[in-house]
C-alpha cells in the first residue's frame, strides 16, 4: 500500500486543520520540515469539516484548507463535508 501525504504551512491558521487530521487518521504521522507540517498516511487520508469545526468552535468551509496547503500526493475526492486522498478510486 502506497503512502499519501499532505503538507501545510506551519502556522496558527493551519494548526486546527492539522490537529483534526491527526485525530481522525490514527495511522497518520506528522513531520516538521522547516516551515511545513507534512502528514503521511498509508493508503488514505481524510479531512473532516466537522472535526475542524469542533476544534475551532465555528463553522468552517473545507475549501479554506487550500489557503495554507503547500502540496499533496494522492487522488483527491472532496465534497462539502470531507476531503480525502487515496491511491484508489
Backbone torsions as a table, in degrees:
resi	resn	phi	psi	omega
1	UNK	NA	128.5	-179.1
2	UNK	-84.2	150.6	177.7
3	UNK	-81.0	148.0	168.6
4	UNK	-110.5	159.2	175.3
5	UNK	-151.3	160.1	174.8
6	UNK	-142.3	142.6	-179.5
7	UNK	-129.5	137.2	178.9
8	UNK	-121.6	158.7	169.5
9	UNK	-61.9	143.7	179.5
10	UNK	-87.6	87.4	179.4
11	UNK	-145.4	173.9	-176.4
12	UNK	-65.8	-32.4	179.3
13	UNK	-66.3	-34.4	-178.4
14	UNK	-84.0	-19.0	-174.5
15	UNK	-54.1	-48.0	179.5
16	UNK	-65.3	-31.5	177.4
17	UNK	-65.4	-47.3	179.5
18	UNK	-61.7	-46.0	179.8
19	UNK	-61.4	-40.6	179.2
20	UNK	-66.4	-41.3	179.0
21	UNK	-61.3	-46.7	-178.5
22	UNK	-66.6	-34.8	178.3
23	UNK	-69.6	-38.3	-176.8
24	UNK	-84.4	-17.7	-176.8
25	UNK	-122.6	84.9	-171.5
26	UNK	-62.5	-22.7	179.0
27	UNK	-88.6	-5.6	-178.8
28	UNK	-74.8	147.9	177.1
29	UNK	-129.4	141.3	178.9
30	UNK	-104.4	139.7	170.2
31	UNK	-121.8	159.6	-172.8
32	UNK	-128.1	67.8	172.6
33	UNK	-64.2	159.0	-174.5
34	UNK	-49.1	119.8	175.6
35	UNK	78.1	0.0	-177.0
36	UNK	-130.6	161.0	165.1
37	UNK	-125.6	116.6	-179.5
38	UNK	-107.0	125.7	-179.5
39	UNK	-111.7	122.9	-177.2
40	UNK	-115.5	138.3	178.5
41	UNK	-143.1	146.1	177.0
42	UNK	-75.5	118.7	171.7
43	UNK	83.4	-51.1	-173.7
44	UNK	-153.6	147.6	177.9
45	UNK	-139.7	131.9	-177.5
46	UNK	-124.0	132.4	174.8
47	UNK	-111.0	120.7	-176.4
48	UNK	-106.6	126.8	177.7
49	UNK	-55.7	-45.1	-177.7
50	UNK	-59.3	-39.2	179.9
51	UNK	-66.5	-39.8	177.9
52	UNK	-66.4	-43.4	179.4
53	UNK	-60.2	-38.0	177.7
54	UNK	-62.6	-37.2	-179.3
55	UNK	-74.5	-37.1	-175.7
56	UNK	-95.2	-13.9	176.5
57	UNK	73.9	25.0	177.7
58	UNK	-156.6	172.1	178.5
59	UNK	-69.9	154.1	-176.4
60	UNK	-142.8	128.1	174.4
61	UNK	-87.5	119.7	-174.9
62	UNK	-59.0	-22.4	176.7
63	UNK	-64.1	-19.1	179.2
64	UNK	-66.1	-15.4	178.4
65	UNK	-64.9	-24.0	-177.7
66	UNK	-67.9	-20.9	-179.3
67	UNK	-61.9	-40.3	-177.2
68	UNK	-108.0	3.1	179.7
69	UNK	-73.5	131.1	179.7
70	UNK	-102.4	-49.8	-178.9
71	UNK	-159.9	165.7	177.1
72	UNK	-155.3	165.8	179.1
73	UNK	-142.0	123.6	179.8
74	UNK	135.6	168.9	175.8
75	UNK	-78.4	134.6	-177.4
76	UNK	-95.4	136.0	170.4
77	UNK	-134.7	119.7	-177.0
78	UNK	-141.2	150.0	171.3
79	UNK	-145.8	-165.9	-176.9
80	UNK	-68.8	-20.9	-174.7
81	UNK	-102.9	-25.6	179.9
82	UNK	-155.4	157.6	179.8
83	UNK	-127.7	122.1	-178.3
84	UNK	-129.1	150.4	175.2
85	UNK	-120.0	136.5	175.9
86	UNK	-158.1	172.2	174.9
87	UNK	-105.9	9.3	175.3
88	UNK	-119.0	157.7	-180.0
89	UNK	-97.2	NA	NA
